């Protein structure tokens, strides 16, 4: 039983997530040489006992933002997200936060980049950005071979980059193909604030990606920057970022998930950038969600 969870949330989380973990997580552990001293129930119990926050709770994302946890969702603070990622075979990372439905059929990992105020008056040219990303992708192939990881070829946009001036959100998704023909989608939203950018990385099963994107964006309605941290509260003298929206996309597609520490070593999941970290992946989400 999750700490502080309501009965309905407990039933949803327990049945769906227990099945996922019992049948999928340990195959991930076996594939990547992690310690297997703990049984399936032990792994489940550890995740189940994390301090999940539920409906209506104020999930604090550092000093910058708050997530009013929507109905049917759960939130982890930095300390528990560190444990959550570590239980899933990742290096422990601080200042990361998780939100997702109680079924955890998808979840988002949030982290703040204190890069300063990003001016949003730059026009985005998806074609030019894609050309730049493809050039970077081609140049990375030799390095990937040195690392002993499979090639990932950037094919195009799954979600063309676009910026919503009203919500101050920059969104895009890239589509890549691995050597075995599998399609991998990297989806990211950056929320602009007064002192930097909040990265929201979606982790999802490829088969349910489009539906999960809709749910993820709906959940973001409960996200807000704290007083004094909103984009509109910029004041003269505040730090201004050295680059704009286009650079966030070119750099973000290559580094966001690696910085987030989200399932390092997984290739078949949403939200990993065009970096070596995604290349060493196995088919964790493919295996995991196929069993639900």
Helices and strands as residue ranges (DSSP letters): H 7-20, I 21-25, H 26-31, H 40-48, E 58-61, E 65-68, E 73-76, H 78-87, E 97-101, E 106-113, H 126-146, E 152-164, E 169-178, E 183-192, E 197-204, G 206-208, H 209-219, G 220-222, E 223-225, G 231-233, H 245-260, H 276-279, H 284-290
